[in-house]
Amino acid sequence: MAGIKYEIEEQIGVVSESSKGWTKELNLISWNEREAKYDLRDWAPEHEKMGKGITMSREELKKLRDILNDMDL
Amino acid sequence: MAGIKYEIEEQIGVVSESSKGWTKELNLISWNEREAKYDLRDWAPEHEKMGKGITMSREELKKLRDILNDMDL
């Protein structure tokens, strides 16, 4: 994505890996030098390309955690 | 998004709500009449418009839950 500057400040965890080596990861990422946000996104090997994803605040992650803990997974 | 057919089969939980009424939701959604997937996404009020989001399998949700439970949120 041209023009978007980002820095992965912390790699928190890998949710899955596809047969082509793309990984779905939860990271802490700073976009355009702003304060870092939690980011759940697909990445090509070595983070060479990024796929679709969403950013979340700490409060959103907490709420998501509570929702997942209430599910019968 | 023109041409994409979807059905929200289950509304699992709301992660957050913005000042404009958009909500970040975890739902079980069938896309183009295929088997339903878990979907984390922003929605306008009444699900009138959809924003960015990602779909996940049950296995991915489990792993994400474990990652979140290991974090000091």
Backbone of each chain as nested JSON, in Angstrom:
{
  "chains": [
    {"id": "A", "residues": [
      {"number": 1, "name": "MET", "atoms": {"N": [0.856, -1.189, 0.0], "CA": [0.0, 0.0, 0.0], "C": [0.887, 1.232, 0.0]}},
      {"number": 2, "name": "ALA", "atoms": {"N": [0.913, 1.947, -1.091], "CA": [1.802, 3.097, -1.231], "C": [1.401, 4.214, -0.281]}},
      {"number": 3, "name": "GLY", "atoms": {"N": [2.395, 4.875, 0.257], "CA": [2.115, 6.06, 1.049], "C": [1.765, 5.801, 2.493]}},
      {"number": 4, "name": "ILE", "atoms": {"N": [1.611, 4.552, 2.869], "CA": [1.328, 4.252, 4.264], "C": [2.608, 3.772, 4.93]}},
      {"number": 5, "name": "LYS", "atoms": {"N": [2.939, 4.438, 5.995], "CA": [4.145, 4.125, 6.725], "C": [3.72, 3.399, 7.997]}},
      {"number": 6, "name": "TYR", "atoms": {"N": [4.381, 2.307, 8.293], "CA": [4.006, 1.622, 9.517], "C": [5.222, 0.987, 10.15]}},
      {"number": 7, "name": "GLU", "atoms": {"N": [5.109, 0.727, 11.43], "CA": [6.159, 0.025, 12.147], "C": [5.518, -0.984, 13.087]}},
      {"number": 8, "name": "ILE", "atoms": {"N": [5.946, -2.237, 12.956], "CA": [5.438, -3.272, 13.856], "C": [6.229, -3.163, 15.157]}},
      {"number": 9, "name": "GLU", "atoms": {"N": [5.569, -2.67, 16.195], "CA": [6.278, -2.444, 17.461], "C": [6.36, -3.71, 18.295]}},
      {"number": 10, "name": "GLU", "atoms": {"N": [5.347, -4.565, 18.163], "CA": [5.372, -5.815, 18.928], "C": [4.596, -6.888, 18.181]}},
      {"number": 11, "name": "GLN", "atoms": {"N": [5.203, -8.058, 18.03], "CA": [4.493, -9.188, 17.438], "C": [3.909, -10.005, 18.59]}},
      {"number": 12, "name": "ILE", "atoms": {"N": [2.605, -9.975, 18.708], "CA": [1.963, -10.566, 19.892], "C": [1.662, -12.047, 19.688]}},
      {"number": 13, "name": "GLY", "atoms": {"N": [1.102, -12.4, 18.539], "CA": [0.8, -13.81, 18.336], "C": [0.363, -14.106, 16.917]}},
      {"number": 14, "name": "VAL", "atoms": {"N": [0.505, -15.366, 16.525], "CA": [0.099, -15.812, 15.197], "C": [-1.17, -16.664, 15.339]}},
      {"number": 15, "name": "VAL", "atoms": {"N": [-2.219, -16.242, 14.67], "CA": [-3.518, -16.906, 14.786], "C": [-3.6, -18.117, 13.854]}},
      {"number": 16, "name": "SER", "atoms": {"N": [-3.005, -18.023, 12.69], "CA": [-3.043, -19.144, 11.749], "C": [-2.016, -18.917, 10.655]}},
      {"number": 17, "name": "GLU", "atoms": {"N": [-1.729, -19.98, 9.909], "CA": [-0.841, -19.858, 8.758], "C": [-1.473, -20.603, 7.59]}},
      {"number": 18, "name": "SER", "atoms": {"N": [-1.515, -19.966, 6.43], "CA": [-2.119, -20.595, 5.253], "C": [-1.1, -21.471, 4.543]}},
      {"number": 19, "name": "SER", "atoms": {"N": [-1.582, -22.259, 3.593], "CA": [-0.689, -23.159, 2.853], "C": [0.335, -22.371, 2.034]}},
      {"number": 20, "name": "LYS", "atoms": {"N": [0.01, -21.11, 1.716], "CA": [0.958, -20.295, 0.954], "C": [1.907, -19.502, 1.834]}},
      {"number": 21, "name": "GLY", "atoms": {"N": [1.817, -19.739, 3.143], "CA": [2.753, -19.1, 4.056], "C": [2.285, -17.763, 4.604]}},
      {"number": 22, "name": "TRP", "atoms": {"N": [1.083, -17.31, 4.19], "CA": [0.542, -16.085, 4.79], "C": [0.122, -16.401, 6.223]}},
      {"number": 23, "name": "THR", "atoms": {"N": [0.336, -15.431, 7.104], "CA": [-0.056, -15.629, 8.493], "C": [-1.065, -14.561, 8.918]}},
      {"number": 24, "name": "LYS", "atoms": {"N": [-2.0, -14.979, 9.76], "CA": [-2.92, -14.026, 10.385], "C": [-2.326, -13.729, 11.752]}},
      {"number": 25, "name": "GLU", "atoms": {"N": [-2.006, -12.462, 11.978], "CA": [-1.249, -12.096, 13.174], "C": [-1.913, -10.985, 13.969]}},
      {"number": 26, "name": "LEU", "atoms": {"N": [-1.712, -11.061, 15.277], "CA": [-2.063, -9.942, 16.146], "C": [-0.766, -9.224, 16.505]}},
      {"number": 27, "name": "ASN", "atoms": {"N": [-0.683, -7.961, 16.103], "CA": [0.512, -7.165, 16.356], "C": [0.13, -5.822, 16.954]}},
      {"number": 28, "name": "LEU", "atoms": {"N": [1.125, -5.143, 17.452], "CA": [0.949, -3.763, 17.893], "C": [1.685, -2.922, 16.846]}},
      {"number": 29, "name": "ILE", "atoms": {"N": [0.922, -2.107, 16.118], "CA": [1.492, -1.405, 14.965], "C": [1.247, 0.098, 15.052]}},
      {"number": 30, "name": "SER", "atoms": {"N": [2.279, 0.831, 14.744], "CA": [2.154, 2.284, 14.632], "C": [1.98, 2.632, 13.157]}},
      {"number": 31, "name": "TRP", "atoms": {"N": [0.882, 3.305, 12.826], "CA": [0.59, 3.709, 11.448], "C": [0.905, 5.178, 11.282]}},
      {"number": 32, "name": "ASN", "atoms": {"N": [1.668, 5.506, 10.269], "CA": [2.018, 6.903, 9.98], "C": [2.549, 7.638, 11.209]}},
      {"number": 33, "name": "GLU", "atoms": {"N": [3.369, 6.934, 11.957], "CA": [4.049, 7.496, 13.132], "C": [3.114, 7.947, 14.241]}},
      {"number": 34, "name": "ARG", "atoms": {"N": [1.857, 7.472, 14.199], "CA": [0.944, 7.773, 15.307], "C": [1.079, 6.706, 16.394]}},
      {"number": 35, "name": "GLU", "atoms": {"N": [0.364, 6.907, 17.477], "CA": [0.383, 5.955, 18.588], "C": [-0.01, 4.563, 18.096]}},
      {"number": 36, "name": "ALA", "atoms": {"N": [0.697, 3.555, 18.571], "CA": [0.472, 2.19, 18.087], "C": [-0.917, 1.667, 18.479]}},
      {"number": 37, "name": "LYS", "atoms": {"N": [-1.487, 0.844, 17.578], "CA": [-2.779, 0.2, 17.834], "C": [-2.631, -1.303, 17.651]}},
      {"number": 38, "name": "TYR", "atoms": {"N": [-3.513, -2.038, 18.286], "CA": [-3.539, -3.477, 18.051], "C": [-4.099, -3.724, 16.656]}},
      {"number": 39, "name": "ASP", "atoms": {"N": [-3.557, -4.707, 15.982], "CA": [-3.866, -4.915, 14.57], "C": [-3.935, -6.413, 14.271]}},
      {"number": 40, "name": "LEU", "atoms": {"N": [-5.083, -6.831, 13.752], "CA": [-5.298, -8.231, 13.4], "C": [-5.367, -8.288, 11.876]}},
      {"number": 41, "name": "ARG", "atoms": {"N": [-4.419, -8.999, 11.246], "CA": [-4.245, -8.847, 9.804], "C": [-3.498, -10.03, 9.202]}},
      {"number": 42, "name": "ASP", "atoms": {"N": [-3.746, -10.267, 7.914], "CA": [-2.998, -11.276, 7.162], "C": [-1.72, -10.662, 6.606]}},
      {"number": 43, "name": "TRP", "atoms": {"N": [-0.644, -11.446, 6.677], "CA": [0.658, -10.98, 6.187], "C": [1.302, -12.044, 5.312]}},
      {"number": 44, "name": "ALA", "atoms": {"N": [1.98, -11.579, 4.258], "CA": [2.81, -12.488, 3.463], "C": [4.068, -12.811, 4.265]}},
      {"number": 45, "name": "PRO", "atoms": {"N": [4.774, -13.888, 3.869], "CA": [6.005, -14.245, 4.579], "C": [6.952, -13.046, 4.688]}},
      {"number": 46, "name": "GLU", "atoms": {"N": [7.616, -12.937, 5.834], "CA": [8.554, -11.837, 6.111], "C": [7.864, -10.473, 6.152]}},
      {"number": 47, "name": "HIS", "atoms": {"N": [6.557, -10.457, 6.282], "CA": [5.786, -9.197, 6.291], "C": [6.016, -8.378, 5.023]}},
      {"number": 48, "name": "GLU", "atoms": {"N": [6.254, -9.088, 3.925], "CA": [6.549, -8.387, 2.681], "C": [5.33, -7.673, 2.107]}},
      {"number": 49, "name": "LYS", "atoms": {"N": [4.15, -8.279, 2.284], "CA": [2.901, -7.649, 1.848], "C": [1.883, -7.774, 2.963]}},
      {"number": 50, "name": "MET", "atoms": {"N": [0.954, -6.82, 3.02], "CA": [-0.109, -6.934, 4.014], "C": [-1.452, -7.16, 3.343]}},
      {"number": 51, "name": "GLY", "atoms": {"N": [-2.278, -7.941, 4.003], "CA": [-3.627, -8.197, 3.513], "C": [-4.648, -7.406, 4.306]}},
      {"number": 52, "name": "LYS", "atoms": {"N": [-5.868, -7.855, 4.252], "CA": [-6.94, -7.158, 4.955], "C": [-6.771, -7.313, 6.465]}},
      {"number": 53, "name": "GLY", "atoms": {"N": [-7.254, -6.339, 7.183], "CA": [-7.167, -6.441, 8.623], "C": [-7.946, -5.341, 9.3]}},
      {"number": 54, "name": "ILE", "atoms": {"N": [-7.968, -5.394, 10.61], "CA": [-8.621, -4.331, 11.37], "C": [-7.721, -3.934, 12.533]}},
      {"number": 55, "name": "THR", "atoms": {"N": [-7.87, -2.677, 12.933], "CA": [-7.148, -2.201, 14.104], "C": [-8.127, -2.112, 15.273]}},
      {"number": 56, "name": "MET", "atoms": {"N": [-7.584, -2.311, 16.452], "CA": [-8.415, -2.261, 17.658], "C": [-7.672, -1.582, 18.797]}},
      {"number": 57, "name": "SER", "atoms": {"N": [-8.452, -0.979, 19.674], "CA": [-7.898, -0.394, 20.89], "C": [-7.773, -1.492, 21.956]}},
      {"number": 58, "name": "ARG", "atoms": {"N": [-7.104, -1.155, 23.038], "CA": [-6.99, -2.098, 24.154], "C": [-8.381, -2.451, 24.706]}},
      {"number": 59, "name": "GLU", "atoms": {"N": [-9.254, -1.463, 24.802], "CA": [-10.603, -1.717, 25.314], "C": [-11.367, -2.688, 24.408]}},
      {"number": 60, "name": "GLU", "atoms": {"N": [-11.18, -2.527, 23.097], "CA": [-11.851, -3.423, 22.159], "C": [-11.299, -4.85, 22.283]}},
      {"number": 61, "name": "LEU", "atoms": {"N": [-10.007, -4.964, 22.469], "CA": [-9.42, -6.307, 22.639], "C": [-9.952, -6.984, 23.894]}},
      {"number": 62, "name": "LYS", "atoms": {"N": [-10.081, -6.208, 24.966], "CA": [-10.621, -6.765, 26.219], "C": [-12.028, -7.296, 26.012]}},
      {"number": 63, "name": "LYS", "atoms": {"N": [-12.839, -6.48, 25.334], "CA": [-14.224, -6.874, 25.1], "C": [-14.281, -8.105, 24.191]}},
      {"number": 64, "name": "LEU", "atoms": {"N": [-13.438, -8.12, 23.167], "CA": [-13.382, -9.274, 22.265], "C": [-12.974, -10.528, 23.041]}},
      {"number": 65, "name": "ARG", "atoms": {"N": [-11.988, -10.385, 23.917], "CA": [-11.561, -11.513, 24.755], "C": [-12.739, -12.04, 25.577]}},
      {"number": 66, "name": "ASP", "atoms": {"N": [-13.513, -11.128, 26.181], "CA": [-14.645, -11.564, 27.001], "C": [-15.702, -12.278, 26.151]}},
      {"number": 67, "name": "ILE", "atoms": {"N": [-15.955, -11.758, 24.957], "CA": [-16.933, -12.403, 24.056], "C": [-16.45, -13.809, 23.695]}},
      {"number": 68, "name": "LEU", "atoms": {"N": [-15.164, -13.934, 23.369], "CA": [-14.631, -15.25, 22.97], "C": [-14.661, -16.229, 24.144]}},
      {"number": 69, "name": "ASN", "atoms": {"N": [-14.404, -15.725, 25.356], "CA": [-14.437, -16.615, 26.523], "C": [-15.853, -17.078, 26.85]}},
      {"number": 70, "name": "ASP", "atoms": {"N": [-16.841, -16.314, 26.412], "CA": [-18.233, -16.708, 26.647], "C": [-18.735, -17.697, 25.593]}},
      {"number": 71, "name": "MET", "atoms": {"N": [-17.977, -17.882, 24.531], "CA": [-18.418, -18.781, 23.455], "C": [-18.015, -20.219, 23.756]}},
      {"number": 72, "name": "ASP", "atoms": {"N": [-18.742, -21.12, 23.183], "CA": [-18.452, -22.541, 23.351], "C": [-17.607, -22.992, 22.153]}},
      {"number": 73, "name": "LEU", "atoms": {"N": [-16.338, -22.584, 22.149], "CA": [-15.499, -22.85, 20.959], "C": [-14.871, -24.236, 20.983]}}
    ]},
    {"id": "B", "residues": [
      {"number": 1, "name": "MET", "atoms": {"N": [-21.36, -2.935, -0.784], "CA": [-20.502, -3.672, -1.714], "C": [-21.385, -4.43, -2.709]}},
      {"number": 2, "name": "ALA", "atoms": {"N": [-21.414, -3.952, -3.912], "CA": [-22.305, -4.519, -4.922], "C": [-21.915, -5.949, -5.256]}},
      {"number": 3, "name": "GLY", "atoms": {"N": [-22.891, -6.768, -5.458], "CA": [-22.626, -8.121, -5.925], "C": [-22.269, -9.116, -4.841]}},
      {"number": 4, "name": "ILE", "atoms": {"N": [-22.116, -8.661, -3.634], "CA": [-21.829, -9.605, -2.56], "C": [-23.103, -9.861, -1.769]}},
      {"number": 5, "name": "LYS", "atoms": {"N": [-23.422, -11.109, -1.658], "CA": [-24.637, -11.513, -0.968], "C": [-24.211, -12.083, 0.379]}},
      {"number": 6, "name": "TYR", "atoms": {"N": [-24.863, -11.662, 1.414], "CA": [-24.484, -12.214, 2.715], "C": [-25.699, -12.336, 3.61]}},
      {"number": 7, "name": "GLU", "atoms": {"N": [-25.567, -13.205, 4.578], "CA": [-26.627, -13.343, 5.574], "C": [-25.981, -13.48, 6.944]}},
      {"number": 8, "name": "ILE", "atoms": {"N": [-26.403, -12.609, 7.861], "CA": [-25.895, -12.701, 9.234], "C": [-26.674, -13.799, 9.934]}},
      {"number": 9, "name": "GLU", "atoms": {"N": [-26.022, -14.918, 10.175], "CA": [-26.727, -16.059, 10.769], "C": [-26.822, -15.947, 12.28]}},
      {"number": 10, "name": "GLU", "atoms": {"N": [-25.799, -15.328, 12.883], "CA": [-25.833, -15.18, 14.342], "C": [-25.059, -13.938, 14.733]}},
      {"number": 11, "name": "GLN", "atoms": {"N": [-25.664, -13.098, 15.564], "CA": [-24.952, -11.951, 16.113], "C": [-24.372, -12.373, 17.451]}},
      {"number": 12, "name": "ILE", "atoms": {"N": [-23.058, -12.477, 17.505], "CA": [-22.422, -13.058, 18.69], "C": [-22.119, -12.006, 19.744]}},
      {"number": 13, "name": "GLY", "atoms": {"N": [-21.575, -10.875, 19.334], "CA": [-21.268, -9.848, 20.326], "C": [-20.837, -8.549, 19.697]}},
      {"number": 14, "name": "VAL", "atoms": {"N": [-20.983, -7.469, 20.464], "CA": [-20.563, -6.139, 20.011], "C": [-19.304, -5.744, 20.772]}},
      {"number": 15, "name": "VAL", "atoms": {"N": [-18.25, -5.451, 20.034], "CA": [-16.955, -5.148, 20.632], "C": [-16.865, -3.675, 21.028]}},
      {"number": 16, "name": "SER", "atoms": {"N": [-17.462, -2.799, 20.233], "CA": [-17.436, -1.372, 20.556], "C": [-18.454, -0.64, 19.693]}},
      {"number": 17, "name": "GLU", "atoms": {"N": [-18.729, 0.609, 20.109], "CA": [-19.623, 1.452, 19.311], "C": [-18.985, 2.822, 19.192]}},
      {"number": 18, "name": "SER", "atoms": {"N": [-18.948, 3.348, 17.96], "CA": [-18.34, 4.666, 17.754], "C": [-19.358, 5.759, 18.025]}},
      {"number": 19, "name": "SER", "atoms": {"N": [-18.859, 7.01, 18.07], "CA": [-19.755, 8.135, 18.335], "C": [-20.793, 8.299, 17.223]}},
      {"number": 20, "name": "LYS", "atoms": {"N": [-20.493, 7.799, 16.026], "CA": [-21.45, 7.911, 14.92], "C": [-22.399, 6.719, 14.843]}},
      {"number": 21, "name": "GLY", "atoms": {"N": [-22.292, 5.826, 15.807], "CA": [-23.229, 4.706, 15.852], "C": [-22.761, 3.454, 15.132]}},
      {"number": 22, "name": "TRP", "atoms": {"N": [-21.567, 3.514, 14.511], "CA": [-21.022, 2.294, 13.9], "C": [-20.598, 1.344, 15.013]}},
      {"number": 23, "name": "THR", "atoms": {"N": [-20.811, 0.071, 14.788], "CA": [-20.413, -0.918, 15.787], "C": [-19.411, -1.902, 15.202]}},
      {"number": 24, "name": "LYS", "atoms": {"N": [-18.474, -2.334, 16.038], "CA": [-17.548, -3.399, 15.666], "C": [-18.144, -4.667, 16.247]}},
      {"number": 25, "name": "GLU", "atoms": {"N": [-18.467, -5.626, 15.387], "CA": [-19.234, -6.79, 15.827], "C": [-18.571, -8.101, 15.425]}},
      {"number": 26, "name": "LEU", "atoms": {"N": [-18.76, -9.091, 16.286], "CA": [-18.408, -10.459, 15.925], "C": [-19.703, -11.179, 15.568]}},
      {"number": 27, "name": "ASN", "atoms": {"N": [-19.788, -11.635, 14.335], "CA": [-20.982, -12.315, 13.842], "C": [-20.6, -13.609, 13.135]}},
      {"number": 28, "name": "LEU", "atoms": {"N": [-21.598, -14.422, 12.915], "CA": [-21.424, -15.606, 12.083], "C": [-22.16, -15.286, 10.78]}},
      {"number": 29, "name": "ILE", "atoms": {"N": [-21.405, -15.201, 9.677], "CA": [-21.976, -14.703, 8.419], "C": [-21.726, -15.682, 7.276]}},
      {"number": 30, "name": "SER", "atoms": {"N": [-22.772, -15.891, 6.522], "CA": [-22.632, -16.674, 5.296], "C": [-22.462, -15.709, 4.125]}},
      {"number": 31, "name": "TRP", "atoms": {"N": [-21.347, -15.864, 3.379], "CA": [-21.058, -15.009, 2.216], "C": [-21.381, -15.785, 0.946]}},
      {"number": 32, "name": "ASN", "atoms": {"N": [-22.142, -15.159, 0.065], "CA": [-22.488, -15.783, -1.217], "C": [-23.005, -17.21, -1.059]}},
      {"number": 33, "name": "GLU", "atoms": {"N": [-23.819, -17.378, -0.024], "CA": [-24.507, -18.646, 0.238], "C": [-23.574, -19.802, 0.564]}},
      {"number": 34, "name": "ARG", "atoms": {"N": [-22.312, -19.488, 0.891], "CA": [-21.41, -20.56, 1.332], "C": [-21.54, -20.758, 2.842]}},
      {"number": 35, "name": "GLU", "atoms": {"N": [-20.813, -21.745, 3.33], "CA": [-20.839, -22.043, 4.765], "C": [-20.451, -20.806, 5.576]}},
      {"number": 36, "name": "ALA", "atoms": {"N": [-21.155, -20.581, 6.658], "CA": [-20.929, -19.373, 7.456], "C": [-19.549, -19.371, 8.108]}},
      {"number": 37, "name": "LYS", "atoms": {"N": [-18.974, -18.143, 8.207], "CA": [-17.69, -17.958, 8.877], "C": [-17.845, -16.901, 9.965]}},
      {"number": 38, "name": "TYR", "atoms": {"N": [-16.946, -16.961, 10.941], "CA": [-16.921, -15.898, 11.932], "C": [-16.355, -14.644, 11.288]}},
      {"number": 39, "name": "ASP", "atoms": {"N": [-16.914, -13.522, 11.659], "CA": [-16.608, -12.268, 10.968], "C": [-16.533, -11.122, 11.976]}},
      {"number": 40, "name": "LEU", "atoms": {"N": [-15.393, -10.444, 11.99], "CA": [-15.171, -9.31, 12.888], "C": [-15.108, -8.068, 12.018]}},
      {"number": 41, "name": "ARG", "atoms": {"N": [-16.036, -7.136, 12.196], "CA": [-16.218, -6.084, 11.194], "C": [-16.974, -4.885, 11.774]}},
      {"number": 42, "name": "ASP", "atoms": {"N": [-16.734, -3.721, 11.175], "CA": [-17.487, -2.515, 11.521], "C": [-18.766, -2.442, 10.697]}},
      {"number": 43, "name": "TRP", "atoms": {"N": [-19.833, -2.024, 11.353], "CA": [-21.133, -1.914, 10.688], "C": [-21.792, -0.571, 11.013]}},
      {"number": 44, "name": "ALA", "atoms": {"N": [-22.473, -0.022, 10.005], "CA": [-23.291, 1.162, 10.245], "C": [-24.554, 0.718, 10.999]}},
      {"number": 45, "name": "PRO", "atoms": {"N": [-25.242, 1.677, 11.613], "CA": [-26.475, 1.327, 12.335], "C": [-27.425, 0.512, 11.448]}},
      {"number": 46, "name": "GLU", "atoms": {"N": [-28.076, -0.452, 12.054], "CA": [-29.015, -1.352, 11.351], "C": [-28.334, -2.217, 10.291]}},
      {"number": 47, "name": "HIS", "atoms": {"N": [-27.04, -2.328, 10.353], "CA": [-26.273, -3.108, 9.365], "C": [-26.479, -2.611, 7.942]}},
      {"number": 48, "name": "GLU", "atoms": {"N": [-26.726, -1.302, 7.831], "CA": [-27.03, -0.73, 6.509], "C": [-25.798, -0.712, 5.597]}},
      {"number": 49, "name": "LYS", "atoms": {"N": [-24.636, -0.474, 6.194], "CA": [-23.381, -0.511, 5.43], "C": [-22.355, -1.31, 6.207]}},
      {"number": 50, "name": "MET", "atoms": {"N": [-21.435, -1.939, 5.476], "CA": [-20.375, -2.65, 6.18], "C": [-19.038, -1.974, 5.948]}},
      {"number": 51, "name": "GLY", "atoms": {"N": [-18.196, -2.025, 6.969], "CA": [-16.856, -1.482, 6.865], "C": [-15.855, -2.598, 6.698]}},
      {"number": 52, "name": "LYS", "atoms": {"N": [-14.609, -2.265, 7.013], "CA": [-13.548, -3.249, 6.89], "C": [-13.71, -4.341, 7.936]}},
      {"number": 53, "name": "GLY", "atoms": {"N": [-13.218, -5.518, 7.592], "CA": [-13.288, -6.594, 8.56], "C": [-12.535, -7.8, 8.081]}},
      {"number": 54, "name": "ILE", "atoms": {"N": [-12.504, -8.813, 8.923], "CA": [-11.852, -10.06, 8.551], "C": [-12.741, -11.228, 8.947]}},
      {"number": 55, "name": "THR", "atoms": {"N": [-12.609, -12.297, 8.189], "CA": [-13.332, -13.517, 8.533], "C": [-12.35, -14.506, 9.16]}},
      {"number": 56, "name": "MET", "atoms": {"N": [-12.893, -15.347, 10.024], "CA": [-12.064, -16.331, 10.713], "C": [-12.802, -17.651, 10.87]}},
      {"number": 57, "name": "SER", "atoms": {"N": [-12.008, -18.697, 10.925], "CA": [-12.563, -20.025, 11.203], "C": [-12.689, -20.203, 12.718]}},
      {"number": 58, "name": "ARG", "atoms": {"N": [-13.354, -21.273, 13.116], "CA": [-13.465, -21.583, 14.546], "C": [-12.071, -21.806, 15.158]}},
      {"number": 59, "name": "GLU", "atoms": {"N": [-11.206, -22.477, 14.432], "CA": [-9.85, -22.72, 14.935], "C": [-9.097, -21.409, 15.156]}},
      {"number": 60, "name": "GLU", "atoms": {"N": [-9.275, -20.473, 14.221], "CA": [-8.607, -19.181, 14.37], "C": [-9.152, -18.412, 15.576]}},
      {"number": 61, "name": "LEU", "atoms": {"N": [-10.462, -18.491, 15.784], "CA": [-11.047, -17.817, 16.954], "C": [-10.503, -18.399, 18.251]}},
      {"number": 62, "name": "LYS", "atoms": {"N": [-10.364, -19.721, 18.289], "CA": [-9.827, -20.377, 19.49], "C": [-8.421, -19.881, 19.783]}},
      {"number": 63, "name": "LYS", "atoms": {"N": [-7.617, -19.843, 18.732], "CA": [-6.228, -19.41, 18.897], "C": [-6.175, -17.94, 19.333]}},
      {"number": 64, "name": "LEU", "atoms": {"N": [-7.035, -17.129, 18.705], "CA": [-7.091, -15.711, 19.078], "C": [-7.502, -15.568, 20.544]}},
      {"number": 65, "name": "ARG", "atoms": {"N": [-8.47, -16.367, 20.967], "CA": [-8.894, -16.342, 22.373], "C": [-7.704, -16.662, 23.288]}},
      {"number": 66, "name": "ASP", "atoms": {"N": [-6.946, -17.688, 22.936], "CA": [-5.801, -18.076, 23.773], "C": [-4.749, -16.969, 23.819]}},
      {"number": 67, "name": "ILE", "atoms": {"N": [-4.501, -16.333, 22.663], "CA": [-3.538, -15.224, 22.622], "C": [-4.006, -14.082, 23.533]}},
      {"number": 68, "name": "LEU", "atoms": {"N": [-5.292, -13.753, 23.432], "CA": [-5.829, -12.646, 24.239], "C": [-5.78, -12.979, 25.724]}},
      {"number": 69, "name": "ASN", "atoms": {"N": [-6.044, -14.249, 26.068], "CA": [-5.996, -14.637, 27.481], "C": [-4.576, -14.613, 28.04]}},
      {"number": 70, "name": "ASP", "atoms": {"N": [-3.594, -14.736, 27.172], "CA": [-2.193, -14.673, 27.619], "C": [-1.688, -13.236, 27.758]}},
      {"number": 71, "name": "MET", "atoms": {"N": [-2.459, -12.284, 27.26], "CA": [-2.019, -10.885, 27.318], "C": [-2.427, -10.263, 28.651]}},
      {"number": 72, "name": "ASP", "atoms": {"N": [-1.695, -9.236, 29.02], "CA": [-1.987, -8.518, 30.251], "C": [-2.831, -7.295, 29.884]}},
      {"number": 73, "name": "LEU", "atoms": {"N": [-4.089, -7.521, 29.561], "CA": [-4.949, -6.437, 29.052], "C": [-5.594, -5.633, 30.187]}}
    ]}
  ]
}
